[in-house]
Amino acid sequence: MEDTAAHLLLALLAGYLVVGAAVGVSFIVFGIGRVDPGARAAPWAFRLIVLPGVIALWPWIAARWIRSGAAP
């Protein structure tokens, strides 16, 4: 029973991170400048620094991106 719960939890976490990585990379490439005009001219080093946070907070970032009307 415990083994099944642990596997389920890890599978859910892995799914969350995979979706987060997909949203994060697309947001960093296409959306960051649309959602935050101040980040439009940001160097790639900045974008790589914020990528882990975008991956972790992808539901909030995706909702904000959609609300901005700039989602692909």
Contacts in CASP RR format, 6 or more apart in sequence:
PFRMAT RR
TARGET T0000
AUTHOR 0000-0000-0000
METHOD contacts of the structure
MODEL  1
MEDTAAHLLLALLAGYLVVGAAVGVSFIVFGIGRVDPGARAAPWAFRLIV
LPGVIALWPWIAARWIRSGAAP
16 58 0 8 1.000
17 55 0 8 1.000
19 58 0 8 1.000
20 54 0 8 1.000
20 55 0 8 1.000
20 58 0 8 1.000
21 55 0 8 1.000
23 54 0 8 1.000
23 55 0 8 1.000
23 58 0 8 1.000
23 61 0 8 1.000
23 62 0 8 1.000
24 51 0 8 1.000
24 54 0 8 1.000
24 55 0 8 1.000
24 58 0 8 1.000
24 61 0 8 1.000
25 51 0 8 1.000
26 72 0 8 1.000
27 35 0 8 1.000
27 54 0 8 1.000
27 58 0 8 1.000
27 61 0 8 1.000
27 62 0 8 1.000
27 65 0 8 1.000
28 47 0 8 1.000
28 48 0 8 1.000
28 50 0 8 1.000
28 51 0 8 1.000
28 54 0 8 1.000
30 72 0 8 1.000
31 65 0 8 1.000
31 70 0 8 1.000
32 39 0 8 1.000
32 40 0 8 1.000
32 42 0 8 1.000
32 47 0 8 1.000
32 50 0 8 1.000
33 39 0 8 1.000
33 40 0 8 1.000
33 42 0 8 1.000
34 65 0 8 1.000
34 68 0 8 1.000
34 69 0 8 1.000
34 70 0 8 1.000
35 64 0 8 1.000
35 65 0 8 1.000
35 68 0 8 1.000
35 70 0 8 1.000
39 46 0 8 1.000
39 47 0 8 1.000
54 61 0 8 1.000
62 71 0 8 1.000
65 71 0 8 1.000
END
